[in-house]
């Protein structure tokens, strides 16, 4: 855990010390960051507080906190298309875990399973956004309750549209387990639909909705949130930063135990993708 965290910190600071793109206005950068096919590289730190509910004893009083570190690193191609790599590293604090022997909740903290997607992205002259790629995860969780102990892999498709004042579309993927421990009875078969809409009124502001809907085929369980997000892009210290707050209220989740609502505060500095210079 400590070694992985140290590598993440070194990676972050190596990118942050690179020259920023301060010559672009905050409004223009806000529009580019709202576009999933953007050529801008960024580092998102998503800090999420979650309130849970369910039929388990004291489930309604349980809370958790997660920091998701998610870079978005585009690799432009000669024909104008891009290959975009988005790793995701979850750092969990006080995740509630039910102990059936004690009939009470414990808490676990540590790193969860690292995921990533790798997508080939195109933007047409009329603003149509398309992409095809893969999504995967590797079993890096430091505690059993924080991961599945399985390797997963699956396809990913993306379709959207960008206009002068809005960006909207959907990203769909499905993951199966392809390797890992047999100690976990349930196989992984998970479909995720990420619907997004961002309105860009100007001045660096964005208002939108980004619900992530999922269906777990193994447990036959839907997770359906209602989402609202407000963000603003500013230039501080010569570097563009996107600051955003997200609120999710879950219309459908696990009856026994699941999230009731969550609020996230996201910090996203724009950086230079130094890795792109090596290819």
Secondary structure, DSSP 4 states (H G I P E B T S, - for coil): -HHHHHHHHHHHHHHHTS---TTS-HHHHHHHHHSTT-S-EEEEEEEEEEEEEESSTTGGG-EEEEEEEEEEEEEE-TTS-EEEEEEEEEEEEEEEEEETTTTEEEEEEEE--EEEEEEEEEE-TT-EEEEEEEEEEE---SSGGG--SEEEEEEEEEEEEE-SSEEEEEEEEEEEEEEE-SSS-SPPEEEEEEEEEEEEEETTEEEEE--EEEEETTTTEEEEEEEEEEEEEEEETTEEEEEEEEEEEEEE--SSEEEEEEEEEEEEEEE--GGGGG-
